[in-house]
């Protein structure tokens, strides 16, 4: 498979959310194309926890389309974000999706890719890093799995709203600062293990640049958010770059 598509930070809140309809149209479009890699790089939903029936039943149509893509041969990858947690119980074990909770490497279209949600890029954001750790403790995972559905939904939706507001308004208050954080992080991890392309999400800004590292260079992408403009990143043999969703959906 020499083609990969990436989306991130869609923040689907409900089946009535217009972004839900757009995402279903995207999945239908992929079904019409030869199989490749499809990356969901975190925060696809405004909230998803483990294999709770509340979420599985709420988004049954979307889940069925994912099943169809898997049956067709698509390799689907889902990275945990700060709105979608404990995904392996359902997405990997029941749908066969490759679930990652940290950065992972892939070889696609002759290029080495490092992909991550991106919520660990800023080492100065200690408050968020503590929250990220706390949400993944055994106690919180247990509560997320076994508390009553109504209580999980009530708590999660309020925490999700606060997190989204923080990411949209605080972390992107300065787009240039956000881009600087992305680039510094990409340079740091490149020094540890080189790659050809870096892909991240989380920070609600789009980034597409070529970064120099000594005599080498790599392409650096941050996927932005569908809260602003729905886009996807396409990587294939001869081309890598962003495409507007409506343009992609209308293409043949």
Backbone bond lengths (Angstrom), bond angles and torsions (degrees), N, CA, C in turn:
res aa  C-N    CA-C-N  psi(-1)  N-CA   C-N-CA  omega(-1)  CA-C   N-CA-C  phi
1 X - - - 1.463 - - 1.522 109.57 -
2 X 1.314 116.86 117.72 1.455 121.47 -175.35 1.515 113.37 -112.40
3 X 1.331 115.67 30.38 1.463 119.47 -179.65 1.520 109.23 -147.46
4 X 1.336 115.43 139.77 1.458 120.31 178.49 1.519 109.73 -140.35
5 X 1.331 115.11 142.86 1.459 122.89 176.52 1.523 108.72 -121.85
6 X 1.337 116.41 143.02 1.458 121.97 -174.38 1.527 110.50 -131.42
7 X 1.331 115.85 136.60 1.463 121.95 170.42 1.520 107.83 -135.65
8 X 1.324 115.80 157.27 1.460 120.42 -179.79 1.515 109.47 -158.70
9 X 1.341 115.22 156.24 1.469 122.15 170.41 1.525 112.30 53.26
10 X 1.334 115.14 49.40 1.460 120.43 176.95 1.524 109.89 -79.60
11 X 1.315 117.36 -38.71 1.468 123.44 177.87 1.531 111.66 60.32
12 X 1.322 116.11 56.15 1.466 120.92 176.19 1.521 108.11 -71.79
13 X 1.330 116.69 122.26 1.464 120.38 -174.77 1.519 112.97 -95.77
14 X 1.323 117.50 -28.63 1.462 121.09 -176.31 1.526 108.52 -166.11
15 X 1.344 117.33 167.66 1.475 118.69 174.64 1.519 113.39 -62.48
16 X 1.328 117.59 -19.11 1.467 120.95 179.07 1.529 112.60 -86.84
17 X 1.305 117.15 -10.74 1.464 122.30 179.22 1.533 108.82 -63.52
18 X 1.336 119.27 128.07 1.471 120.35 178.07 1.522 113.35 -55.01
19 X 1.329 117.71 -29.97 1.463 120.33 179.12 1.523 111.03 -67.63
20 X 1.335 117.00 -28.49 1.464 120.74 175.25 1.524 109.69 -63.15
21 X 1.322 116.57 -45.58 1.464 120.16 178.22 1.516 112.17 -62.21
22 X 1.326 117.18 -39.55 1.467 120.78 178.06 1.523 111.01 -64.72
23 X 1.329 115.89 -40.45 1.467 119.13 -179.90 1.524 110.96 -66.52
24 X 1.328 117.83 -38.61 1.465 120.47 176.19 1.528 110.38 -62.46
25 X 1.326 116.95 -40.37 1.470 120.02 177.72 1.521 110.62 -63.50
26 X 1.325 117.35 -37.37 1.462 120.63 177.25 1.529 110.56 -63.40
27 X 1.326 117.45 -45.19 1.461 120.54 179.73 1.528 110.65 -62.90
28 X 1.328 117.49 -39.20 1.471 120.72 176.78 1.531 110.58 -63.32
29 X 1.323 116.18 -38.44 1.471 120.22 178.82 1.528 110.63 -64.19
30 X 1.338 116.43 -41.74 1.453 119.76 -179.81 1.524 111.41 -63.83
31 X 1.324 117.13 -34.43 1.464 120.85 179.20 1.520 111.75 -62.06
32 X 1.327 117.48 -23.36 1.457 121.87 -178.67 1.523 112.03 -87.60
33 X 1.334 118.15 -0.93 1.455 122.08 -174.26 1.527 110.52 -117.84
34 X 1.329 117.46 160.64 1.472 119.73 176.52 1.524 110.72 -60.08
35 X 1.327 118.06 144.39 1.463 120.69 -177.89 1.521 112.95 -59.73
36 X 1.311 114.90 146.14 1.452 122.98 175.18 1.511 108.92 -151.39
37 X 1.311 116.83 -153.16 1.455 122.21 176.63 1.529 108.95 -101.43
38 X 1.324 116.48 134.67 1.461 121.95 175.23 1.521 108.09 -123.67
39 X 1.341 115.79 117.50 1.461 122.38 -177.13 1.523 110.77 -105.80
40 X 1.319 115.97 125.65 1.455 122.50 170.99 1.526 106.04 -107.80
41 X 1.337 116.01 104.91 1.467 120.56 -164.85 1.537 111.26 -96.09
42 X 1.323 116.15 44.55 1.461 121.27 172.00 1.508 115.23 91.97
43 X 1.345 114.43 152.73 1.463 123.70 179.67 1.526 111.70 55.78
44 X 1.322 115.52 39.44 1.458 119.90 175.81 1.523 108.99 -68.44
45 X 1.324 116.17 -40.40 1.457 121.78 177.04 1.528 109.16 -104.76
46 X 1.321 115.43 158.45 1.456 119.22 171.86 1.513 109.66 -69.77
47 X 1.327 116.07 -24.92 1.453 120.69 175.04 1.523 109.42 -161.48
48 X 1.347 115.93 130.78 1.464 122.66 168.97 1.522 107.42 -150.22
49 X 1.340 116.17 127.76 1.451 121.22 179.97 1.525 109.44 -129.49
50 X 1.326 116.43 119.78 1.466 124.58 172.24 1.530 111.45 52.05
51 X 1.335 115.85 -134.06 1.466 121.23 -178.61 1.521 110.82 -116.49
52 X 1.341 116.01 35.10 1.457 119.85 -177.83 1.526 111.15 -60.33
53 X 1.340 117.98 130.61 1.470 120.60 177.73 1.526 112.90 -55.52
54 X 1.324 116.85 -29.33 1.470 120.72 179.16 1.528 110.57 -54.26
55 X 1.341 117.03 -43.54 1.461 120.65 -178.15 1.524 111.63 -83.37
56 X 1.342 116.50 -40.86 1.462 120.77 -178.19 1.525 110.51 -60.91
57 X 1.325 117.61 -42.71 1.465 121.12 -179.72 1.527 111.04 -75.09
58 X 1.319 116.52 -36.46 1.469 121.04 -177.55 1.532 111.70 -64.19
59 X 1.333 116.35 -35.25 1.461 120.49 -175.81 1.527 111.27 -116.86
60 X 1.323 115.88 38.30 1.467 121.27 -176.04 1.525 112.11 -61.21
61 X 1.322 118.73 -38.64 1.469 121.21 -179.53 1.520 110.87 -63.77
62 X 1.312 116.53 -44.50 1.466 121.10 178.97 1.529 110.17 -62.98
63 X 1.315 116.66 -43.15 1.460 121.12 -179.07 1.527 110.77 -62.08
64 X 1.317 116.80 -40.76 1.466 119.65 -179.90 1.527 110.80 -63.61
65 X 1.324 117.35 -37.03 1.460 119.93 178.46 1.530 111.12 -68.29
66 X 1.326 117.21 -34.32 1.461 120.58 174.66 1.526 109.94 -64.11
67 X 1.327 116.90 -42.65 1.472 120.58 176.98 1.525 110.71 -58.10
68 X 1.310 116.41 -42.94 1.463 120.68 -178.63 1.529 111.02 -64.60
69 X 1.330 116.89 -40.67 1.465 119.77 177.74 1.525 111.06 -64.13
70 X 1.326 116.71 -42.14 1.464 119.99 177.72 1.532 110.44 -61.38
71 X 1.328 116.39 -43.27 1.468 119.96 -179.92 1.518 111.36 -64.29
72 X 1.325 115.79 -29.16 1.470 120.73 -179.31 1.525 111.61 -77.77
73 X 1.328 117.15 -15.72 1.460 120.62 177.74 1.515 115.37 114.98
74 X 1.332 117.76 1.86 1.457 120.12 178.01 1.531 110.34 -68.59
75 X 1.335 116.10 137.88 1.462 122.36 170.94 1.529 107.06 -91.73
76 X 1.328 116.27 116.75 1.465 120.57 -175.02 1.524 108.96 -112.94
77 X 1.320 115.76 132.49 1.462 123.01 -176.78 1.536 108.46 -123.77
78 X 1.319 116.22 132.84 1.463 121.28 -177.93 1.527 107.82 -128.74
79 X 1.332 115.81 119.18 1.454 122.04 178.35 1.527 109.75 -98.94
80 X 1.323 115.92 128.96 1.459 119.15 177.40 1.519 109.74 -63.22
81 X 1.336 115.31 137.44 1.452 120.84 175.33 1.513 110.14 -111.77
82 X 1.320 116.73 -150.44 1.454 119.95 175.42 1.526 111.29 -100.45
83 X 1.333 117.63 2.10 1.467 122.20 174.71 1.525 111.58 -116.20
84 X 1.324 118.05 -14.25 1.468 121.62 179.14 1.524 108.28 -125.94
85 X 1.332 114.68 115.33 1.464 121.61 -168.21 1.524 111.46 -127.61
86 X 1.341 115.74 152.26 1.465 122.22 173.42 1.530 110.42 55.48
87 X 1.336 116.19 48.80 1.465 121.26 -169.73 1.522 113.93 -78.08
88 X 1.311 118.37 -23.66 1.464 118.93 -172.18 1.526 112.56 -61.00
89 X 1.315 118.70 -33.61 1.466 121.94 -175.80 1.532 111.70 -56.69
90 X 1.320 116.54 -33.80 1.471 118.17 179.49 1.515 112.11 -111.81
91 X 1.326 117.29 -54.61 1.460 120.52 -170.14 1.522 112.65 -67.14
92 X 1.314 118.12 -36.68 1.465 119.87 -179.99 1.526 111.49 -90.12
93 X 1.327 117.07 -49.57 1.462 120.35 -173.73 1.523 113.18 -73.14
94 X 1.346 118.13 -27.99 1.460 120.05 -176.60 1.533 113.90 -110.79
95 X 1.334 116.78 -23.14 1.467 119.74 -179.89 1.525 113.12 -109.85
96 X 1.326 117.26 -13.53 1.463 119.80 -179.66 1.509 113.97 76.82
97 X 1.336 116.75 21.52 1.466 121.82 178.61 1.527 109.07 -85.36
98 X 1.327 116.64 140.25 1.468 122.63 175.31 1.523 108.43 -73.61
99 X 1.339 117.73 110.48 1.460 122.13 -177.97 1.527 109.33 -104.51
100 X 1.334 115.96 134.22 1.462 122.31 178.00 1.526 109.46 -127.45
101 X 1.334 116.57 139.81 1.467 120.02 176.24 1.522 111.80 -109.97
102 X 1.329 116.58 6.83 1.465 121.89 175.18 1.530 107.71 -155.53
103 X 1.311 116.67 -174.01 1.465 120.61 -176.44 1.527 111.32 -61.33
104 X 1.338 115.65 146.14 1.466 121.39 178.22 1.524 108.75 -141.88
105 X 1.359 115.54 155.46 1.455 121.93 -178.12 1.525 109.78 -111.94
106 X 1.343 115.13 145.34 1.467 121.71 179.93 1.522 108.40 -140.69
107 X 1.320 115.73 150.03 1.464 122.44 174.43 1.521 107.24 -109.59
108 X 1.335 117.23 109.58 1.459 122.07 -175.27 1.530 109.05 -139.30
109 X 1.313 116.08 135.11 1.470 121.92 177.63 1.527 111.37 53.43
110 X 1.330 116.12 38.65 1.451 120.32 178.07 1.510 114.73 72.22
111 X 1.340 117.28 13.10 1.465 121.75 -177.91 1.520 109.71 -125.46
112 X 1.331 115.06 147.77 1.459 120.57 174.90 1.522 108.63 -93.83
113 X 1.332 116.45 123.79 1.456 122.27 -177.05 1.524 110.48 -111.82
114 X 1.309 116.28 137.68 1.468 122.24 166.17 1.525 106.86 -108.69
115 X 1.322 116.24 124.06 1.463 121.91 -177.16 1.524 108.60 -123.74
116 X 1.330 116.82 136.47 1.462 121.80 176.03 1.523 109.40 -155.63
117 X 1.345 115.40 155.91 1.466 117.56 178.02 1.518 110.34 -63.53
118 X 1.322 117.49 -42.45 1.464 120.00 174.82 1.511 114.99 107.28
119 X 1.332 118.02 4.43 1.467 118.87 -176.95 1.519 113.07 -82.39
120 X 1.336 117.15 7.06 1.464 120.24 174.09 1.531 111.50 -117.81
121 X 1.315 116.53 16.72 1.461 119.97 -175.44 1.524 113.31 -75.04
122 X 1.344 117.31 -27.99 1.466 120.45 -172.91 1.529 109.77 -105.18
123 X 1.335 119.00 99.57 1.466 120.96 -177.63 1.524 113.18 -67.88
124 X 1.333 118.46 -15.68 1.463 120.94 179.33 1.519 112.17 -81.64
125 X 1.318 117.87 -13.20 1.468 121.56 -177.77 1.533 109.40 -87.49
126 X 1.325 115.90 67.00 1.459 121.11 -171.66 1.531 112.35 -66.68
127 X 1.341 116.46 -33.59 1.458 119.23 179.07 1.518 111.56 -61.25
128 X 1.327 116.72 -46.22 1.471 119.28 179.20 1.525 110.75 -68.08
129 X 1.322 118.18 -41.19 1.461 120.18 -178.52 1.532 111.12 -61.92
130 X 1.341 116.28 -36.03 1.465 118.67 174.91 1.524 110.38 -66.20
131 X 1.336 117.44 -43.61 1.468 120.88 178.86 1.519 110.46 -60.35
132 X 1.344 117.11 -41.83 1.463 120.60 179.48 1.523 110.83 -60.21
133 X 1.337 115.53 -44.51 1.471 119.39 178.33 1.526 110.43 -63.21
134 X 1.325 117.12 -44.70 1.465 121.84 -176.20 1.526 111.37 -62.70
135 X 1.322 117.35 -40.34 1.464 120.77 -178.79 1.523 112.05 -66.10
136 X 1.337 117.27 -18.42 1.456 120.96 -177.67 1.535 113.15 -107.08
137 X 1.320 117.55 11.32 1.457 120.72 175.71 1.528 109.72 -71.40
138 X 1.337 117.96 154.53 1.465 120.15 178.49 1.525 113.59 -54.33
139 X 1.339 117.78 -38.22 1.468 120.46 -179.66 1.521 111.05 -62.58
140 X 1.324 116.69 -47.52 1.467 119.49 -178.68 1.523 111.13 -67.54
141 X 1.338 117.56 -36.21 1.464 119.33 176.20 1.529 110.17 -63.50
142 X 1.327 117.04 -41.22 1.462 120.15 178.92 1.528 110.40 -62.44
143 X 1.324 116.68 -47.49 1.463 119.63 -179.51 1.525 110.82 -62.95
144 X 1.334 116.22 -40.16 1.463 119.33 179.63 1.518 112.67 -62.36
145 X 1.336 116.21 -31.30 1.462 120.34 -177.44 1.526 113.04 -82.67
146 X 1.371 117.15 -30.34 1.463 117.92 -166.34 1.526 115.57 -122.11
147 X 1.328 119.36 -7.64 1.456 119.12 173.74 1.530 110.09 -65.20
148 X 1.337 118.06 154.87 1.470 120.12 176.57 1.521 111.98 -54.99
149 X 1.336 116.01 143.48 1.465 121.17 -177.23 1.520 112.62 -52.88
150 X 1.324 116.16 -45.51 1.465 120.03 -175.67 1.524 110.70 -62.57
151 X 1.332 116.64 -39.59 1.455 119.89 -179.43 1.529 110.89 -70.55
152 X 1.334 117.32 -41.76 1.463 120.60 176.73 1.531 110.29 -59.08
153 X 1.326 116.22 -44.99 1.463 120.24 -179.54 1.523 111.06 -63.05
154 X 1.322 116.49 -43.34 1.469 120.44 -178.57 1.527 111.30 -63.63
155 X 1.340 116.38 -48.39 1.463 120.54 179.75 1.529 110.40 -65.86
156 X 1.318 115.63 -46.82 1.450 120.45 -174.68 1.505 113.47 -64.76
157 X 1.330 117.09 -40.67 1.449 119.77 -178.02 1.518 111.27 -66.85
158 X 1.333 117.20 -34.71 1.469 119.30 177.63 1.520 111.43 -73.64
159 X 1.317 116.81 -41.15 1.463 119.83 176.72 1.525 110.60 -65.70
160 X 1.343 116.52 -38.55 1.454 121.37 179.69 1.519 110.94 -63.64
161 X 1.340 116.76 -43.31 1.465 120.30 179.85 1.526 110.24 -62.17
162 X 1.355 116.49 -43.84 1.460 119.98 179.79 1.525 111.24 -64.01
163 X 1.334 116.87 -41.04 1.467 120.81 -179.42 1.515 110.85 -65.82
164 X 1.349 116.78 -43.37 1.462 119.69 -179.13 1.524 110.91 -65.37
165 X 1.325 116.42 -40.09 1.458 120.24 178.77 1.529 109.83 -63.32
166 X 1.337 116.45 -40.47 1.464 120.84 179.14 1.527 110.89 -63.93
167 X 1.335 116.53 -46.44 1.455 120.26 -177.89 1.521 111.45 -66.00
168 X 1.342 116.66 -40.72 1.460 120.31 -176.07 1.521 112.63 -74.57
169 X 1.333 116.46 -37.98 1.458 119.30 -170.13 1.518 114.34 -104.99
170 X 1.334 117.29 -31.65 1.456 119.56 -178.23 1.522 110.84 -92.22
171 X 1.330 116.51 -53.58 1.459 119.71 -174.69 1.518 112.62 -71.46
172 X 1.321 117.66 -20.02 1.464 119.11 178.00 1.525 111.35 -111.66
173 X 1.334 116.35 20.52 1.464 118.99 177.74 1.520 109.93 -58.15
174 X 1.315 116.73 -35.56 1.455 121.99 173.70 1.519 108.06 -120.68
175 X 1.330 116.82 105.84 1.460 119.81 -179.71 1.515 111.35 -61.21
176 X 1.328 116.43 -37.30 1.465 118.89 -179.16 1.524 110.78 -66.33
177 X 1.344 117.25 -39.99 1.462 118.94 177.34 1.527 110.16 -62.30
178 X 1.335 116.97 -41.78 1.462 120.42 179.49 1.517 111.15 -61.24
179 X 1.334 116.60 -42.79 1.461 120.79 179.09 1.530 110.30 -65.26
180 X 1.343 116.98 -38.54 1.463 120.29 177.26 1.528 111.14 -61.66
181 X 1.344 116.37 -40.36 1.465 120.65 178.62 1.530 110.11 -62.44
182 X 1.338 116.34 -45.04 1.466 121.04 179.67 1.527 110.18 -59.71
183 X 1.321 116.58 -47.99 1.466 120.37 -176.28 1.526 111.71 -66.45
184 X 1.330 117.30 -41.17 1.476 119.69 178.87 1.526 110.31 -63.01
185 X 1.322 116.14 -43.49 1.457 119.77 179.47 1.532 110.48 -63.13
186 X 1.325 116.99 -45.04 1.469 120.47 -179.63 1.522 110.73 -60.93
187 X 1.326 117.24 -41.24 1.469 120.27 178.22 1.533 110.88 -63.80
188 X 1.336 116.44 -40.22 1.463 120.48 -178.39 1.525 111.16 -64.40
189 X 1.342 116.48 -47.78 1.462 118.36 -176.52 1.531 111.13 -74.67
190 X 1.334 117.45 -26.04 1.462 119.97 175.10 1.529 110.25 -62.68
191 X 1.335 115.74 -38.82 1.469 119.55 179.55 1.524 111.38 -63.50
192 X 1.337 117.13 -30.44 1.469 121.35 179.49 1.527 111.65 -77.35
193 X 1.329 116.57 -40.96 1.470 121.21 -179.04 1.527 108.67 -154.67
194 X 1.323 118.13 102.48 1.472 121.05 -173.62 1.523 112.99 -61.45
195 X 1.331 114.96 155.42 1.459 123.61 178.89 1.523 108.52 -151.75
196 X 1.307 116.07 171.45 1.468 120.73 177.81 1.518 112.40 -95.42
197 X 1.330 116.43 -32.80 1.464 121.22 -175.96 1.519 109.32 -138.93
198 X 1.335 116.05 134.02 1.460 123.40 175.71 1.530 108.06 -111.09
199 X 1.337 116.65 130.03 1.472 121.28 -179.28 1.518 108.41 -130.05
200 X 1.340 116.36 129.08 1.462 121.27 178.73 1.526 109.83 -143.40
201 X 1.330 114.75 171.44 1.459 122.40 176.64 1.516 108.97 -135.66
202 X 1.338 115.93 -138.61 1.462 124.89 174.41 1.520 113.04 73.24
203 X 1.324 117.52 -63.23 1.464 120.63 178.79 1.525 107.83 -74.94
204 X 1.306 117.17 127.04 1.465 121.24 -169.35 1.527 112.71 -82.59
205 X 1.315 116.25 50.49 1.466 121.47 173.23 1.522 107.77 -131.41
206 X 1.321 116.41 151.01 1.461 121.16 175.64 1.521 109.43 -93.33
207 X 1.312 114.17 140.76 1.457 120.61 -179.56 1.522 109.08 -140.83
208 X 1.312 116.40 134.15 1.459 123.01 174.65 1.519 106.75 -147.58
209 X 1.316 116.61 105.60 1.456 119.90 -177.71 1.525 109.65 -147.08
210 X 1.312 115.18 161.99 1.459 122.15 171.44 1.517 106.94 -104.17
211 X 1.335 116.15 122.50 1.452 121.94 -177.75 1.520 110.16 -105.38
212 X 1.317 115.32 131.28 1.459 120.94 177.99 1.521 109.87 -90.17
213 X 1.333 116.02 139.07 1.449 121.19 177.29 1.523 107.55 -140.78
214 X 1.316 115.07 94.26 1.463 119.65 -173.75 1.514 109.98 63.90
215 X 1.327 117.04 -126.10 1.459 121.05 178.86 1.538 111.69 -87.90
216 X 1.312 116.45 -1.97 1.459 121.03 -177.00 1.523 110.37 -109.31
217 X 1.316 115.48 169.83 1.461 121.02 176.89 1.520 109.16 -148.68
218 X 1.318 115.05 161.32 1.465 120.39 176.66 1.528 108.82 -147.41
219 X 1.321 115.61 158.86 1.470 122.34 178.52 1.527 108.58 -91.71
220 X 1.314 116.73 136.53 1.461 122.68 -175.53 1.525 109.69 -121.49
221 X 1.344 116.81 118.93 1.459 122.25 179.55 1.526 110.46 -121.66
222 X 1.336 116.74 136.60 1.461 122.04 163.63 1.525 107.09 -123.05
223 X 1.339 115.59 135.33 1.460 120.75 -161.34 1.525 115.94 -84.39
224 X 1.335 118.48 -5.61 1.458 118.84 179.91 1.518 111.99 70.00
225 X 1.338 116.71 -154.52 1.458 121.24 -177.23 1.515 110.98 -146.79
226 X 1.316 116.22 145.86 1.464 120.66 175.20 1.530 111.36 -74.37
227 X 1.335 117.94 -7.71 1.461 120.15 173.94 1.520 110.77 -67.41
228 X 1.329 116.29 -21.21 1.469 120.88 179.70 1.534 110.27 -105.79
229 X 1.322 116.95 -62.91 1.463 121.08 178.64 1.525 109.08 -147.99
230 X 1.344 117.29 119.95 1.472 119.43 -179.60 1.532 111.31 -65.72
231 X 1.320 115.12 119.23 1.465 121.74 177.73 1.518 108.17 -136.92
232 X 1.326 115.75 165.66 1.452 120.95 169.11 1.519 108.28 -139.59
233 X 1.308 115.30 155.96 1.453 122.03 177.05 1.518 108.03 -101.14
234 X 1.328 115.81 134.71 1.453 121.22 178.45 1.524 109.00 -120.11
235 X 1.329 116.04 128.78 1.460 121.99 177.06 1.521 107.99 -124.29
236 X 1.327 116.26 122.92 1.459 120.88 177.58 1.516 108.73 -144.58
237 X 1.325 116.94 -173.05 1.465 121.23 -173.19 1.530 113.06 -55.74
238 X 1.331 116.43 -47.97 1.460 120.12 -169.83 1.517 113.96 -106.38
239 X 1.337 116.97 -6.12 1.466 118.29 -174.67 1.518 110.34 -151.84
240 X 1.335 115.15 141.00 1.459 121.75 171.75 1.523 107.62 -137.59
241 X 1.330 116.81 128.26 1.457 119.06 179.31 1.516 112.19 172.68
242 X 1.331 114.42 173.37 1.451 121.26 -179.37 1.529 111.43 -80.42
243 X 1.332 114.44 149.74 1.458 120.92 172.01 1.520 108.54 -134.32
244 X 1.322 116.91 136.48 1.457 120.22 173.70 1.519 108.63 -65.39
245 X 1.319 116.59 139.87 1.456 120.27 -174.63 1.516 111.73 -60.24
246 X 1.319 117.71 -46.20 1.465 119.98 -178.01 1.525 111.00 -61.63
247 X 1.325 116.75 -36.44 1.467 120.59 176.90 1.532 109.77 -64.30
248 X 1.337 116.03 -44.04 1.472 120.46 -179.47 1.514 110.36 -64.44
249 X 1.326 117.70 -43.41 1.466 121.27 -178.40 1.519 111.38 -64.90
250 X 1.314 116.82 -29.47 1.460 120.06 -178.61 1.512 113.96 -89.13
251 X 1.350 117.51 -5.54 1.455 120.29 -177.83 1.517 110.21 -77.36
252 X 1.344 115.76 160.09 1.461 120.64 179.80 1.513 110.58 -96.67
